[in-house]
Amino acid sequence: MSSLEGGRGGAPIVRPRRLRATPAMRRLVAETRLNPAELVLPLFVREGTEPRPLSSMPGILQHTTESVRAAVNEAADLGLGGVMLFGVPEAKDAIGSGATDPDGILNEATRVVVAEVGDALVVQTDLCLDEFTDHGHCGVLDAEGRVDNDATLLRYRDMALAQAAAGSELLGLSGMMDGQVAAVRDALDAEGYQNTAILAYSAKYASAFYGPFREAVGSSLRGDRKSYQQDPANRREGLYETQLDLEQGADIVMVKPAMSYLDVLADVAAMSPVPVWAYQVSGEYAMIEAAAANGWIDRERAVFESVTSIRRAGADVVLTYFAPEIARTLREPLP
């Protein structure tokens, strides 16, 4: 007789359903929990005097340096872990000059946000050229129109110094250039910014799920980024890229996107000695919003299930546009 069938009439002795029987029991034995401190809110800040709603990301704005103040104060009040800032400039050029301009929109927004909530949140900045270049690529181009890796590293070094000077505590290296962590770390240390941390977007894939983000940052992209972002077919490569970033001194490593790459996230979490983060990207946000708007899914359940799945796969922190909503819901009294 099986050990599972020792009861009267062959009824099972082992009943896992006992631990699912009530809301209180399910809450007690939950293996993965969400906490506002483990959530980071991405924010877009544009030049101009009026915030602009994004059609492809309902509820999300391109903020101004004024409207972002309320957003970051709410994030601090909700106990979020931090904010990740993206700049949306009006003027662009081939080398992304606005990215290194001390008075450029991203560096200006960083100073504003640090002054508002720098003691309560980790203020983070996206270190990539794509928002600032007229061709929309994450680096400068060579004479043949290809992204020049090593010339781009020089721009990243200058960006890092500008962002650190503006007060960014954590630089998000999202460009997927070879050697970017080492180049930025060297530049920071040489100029006395040893305490400025590096978040390496180590396993960043050439994903279709970035679509709405292109609207959010006013992307000018022509072509694609498949020559520097990873092939979605590759799993081991994500580990390889992560190991390289760790060897170069990354303080935190990232997997992006999150939901379609939970296997890669679990792999990275199993091997990384430093914190592992994941980014629930714009397309993942937009899909939930669109399905909910059509009445096809329960929106709140889908929001929590999606972010819980990312944490369950191994992310210590999740970048998500749902962060304030999740934090507000977690504050509500238990039923």
C-alpha positions, 0 to 999 in steps of 0.5 A: 500500500502506498504511504499516501493511501493509509487512511480508512477507505484508501483515503490519502494521509498526505493532504497538501490542500490543508495548507491552502484551506483558508486565506490566513493559512495561505498567507502564513505559508506563502513562500514568496512575498512582496514588499514595497522596499523591493520595488523600483519605479521607472520614471520618464522626465521630459523637457517642457512645462506639461506632463504628457500621458503615454497612449501605449502605457495607460496611467504612465506619464512623461513627467516634467521636472515639476510634476516628477516631484509629486511622483517621487514624494509619493514613492517615498511615502509608499516605502518604495526602494527607489526610482530609475530616471530616464531623460526625454530631451527635445534635441538630439544629435549623433553622439547624444550630447544631451546625455553629458550636458550637466544641464541636460534633462536627465541630469537636471531631473536627477538633481531635482529628485535627489533634492526632494527624496534623496534621503528616502529613496535610492535615486538611480539613472539610466546610463545609455545613449538611446534617448539622446541620439538622433539615430536611436541607438545605444552608442555612437556609430562608425562610418559604416553606420554600425554601433562602435563599441569602444567609442561608445565606452568613452561616451559612457565614461563621460555620462557616468561622471555627469550622472554621479555629479548630479547626485545619482547613487546607482548608475543603470548601465543598460547599453550592452556594450562589451566592457562597459562596467569596467570602463565606467567603474574606472572613470568613477574611481578616478574622479573620486566617485568610489561610492557610486554603485553600478547596476549592470543590465547583464542579461538584456535581450533584443525583445519585442516587449520594449515597444511602448518604451520607445514612445515613452522616451521618444525613440528615434531608432532606425533598424534594430539592436540585435547586434548588441542586445542578446538573442532571445534564443540564448540562455547560457549567454545570459550567464556568460554576460553576467559573469563578465559583469561580475568580474568587472565590478558590477554591484548589482546585475539585472535581467531584462525583460523579466517575465519572458526570461524567468529561466535566465533570471533563475539561472543568474540568481543561482550563481550571483554573489551580488543582488539580482534585479529584474525589469518588468518592461513596458510591453509586459505592463501594457499587455496586462493593461490591455487585457484588463481593459478588455475584461479578459483578466482580473487586473489586480490579480494579474499585477500581483501574480506577474510581479510575484513570479519575478520575485519567485524566480529569484529577483531581489528587486523588481523594476515595475511601473506597477510599484506604487499600486502594489505598495498602496494595496499592501498597505490596505487592511487585511480582509 
